Amino acid sequence: MAPKLRYITPLYKRDQWTRWQDLFHGTKSAMLWTFDEWLQNHNAMVKKFKAQGDGDVHEVEVDFDAFIIWTKAGNLLIDGNTRNAFAGHILRERMKAAGDFSY
């Protein structure tokens, strides 16, 4: 039996959306859509992953300021890959705090 997949998707806060857009403006990771457009696409993607039934879906709320601190502490590039990796980092920390080291 194949192991279950783990889908991790960042969940942005409406009140921080323009800060995220400003940070990534002019990059290939630009966030050009409105928050409502993004949320509609996000919800459709989550629904699709859940319907596939081959893994766990984790919507991880990401905080803009925490992201900036994390990237600076790790001397990380600020790009789309790092933005997604941050959600994975948050999930791992939450799982560890709960005593789940399966990640």
N, C-alpha and C positions, 0 to 999 in steps of 0.2 A: 504494500500500500504506500503510495506517495505521501510525503508529508504535506500537511495543509499549508497553503500559502498565507502570507501575512501582508495584507494590503494596508499601507499607511498613507493617509492623506492629510495634509495640513488643513486646518479649519481656521480661517482668518476672522478677526473681529471687525464688524462693520465700522466701528469708530476709529480703527487703525488703517483702514483700506487705503486712504490717500497717502499715508506714510509709506506703505509698501510700494505703491505705484511710483512715488517720487524716488525711492531708493533704486528701483530697477528701471527707471525711465532711461530710454536711449540704449538699453542693452538688449541682447537677444532673449533675455528672460523677462522682458517688459510685461507688465500686467495691464493690458490695454482696455480690457472690458470693464464695465461697471461692476460694483459689488453684487448687484442683483443678478447680472448675467453670469458672473463667476459662481454665485451660489446655486443658480439653476443648473449649471454644468456640473458642479461638484455633487449636487444631490443625484443627478442622473448617473454619474460615474459610480457613486456609492451603491445605488440601487442595482446597477449592472453587476458590480462585484459580488454583492450579496446574492443575486439571482444565480450567479455561476455556481455558488455553493462549494467552491473548492478551497476556501480559506476564510480567515477572519479579517474583518474590516475594522480598522482603527482610525477614527476621525480624531485628530489630535489638534486641540486648540493651540495656536502659536501666538506668542506675544512679541510684538515688534521690538521693544526695548531688550527683552531677554535674548532675542535673536542677535541683536547688535553686540551685546556683551559676550555672547557665546562665540561669535565669529572673531571678535577681537582677541579674546582669551586664547583661542586656538590658532590665531593668525591665519584664518581661513578666507578664501576668496568669497566675495559676495556675489553669488550667481544662483541660478535656478536649482542646480544640483545641491548646493549647500542649503538652500531654502527648504528643500525636501528632506535633506539629511537631518535638519534641525527637528523636524517632526519625529523622525526615528529616534533621535537622541532623547527627546522628551518621553516618548513611549518606553524606551529602555529604562530610564530613570524611574518612571512610575512603576514598572513591573518589578524592578529590583526592590523598591521601597515596600512593595506588597509581598516580597518574598518569592517572587516568580523569576527564576533565572533562566527561563527557557529561551529567551531571546538570544 
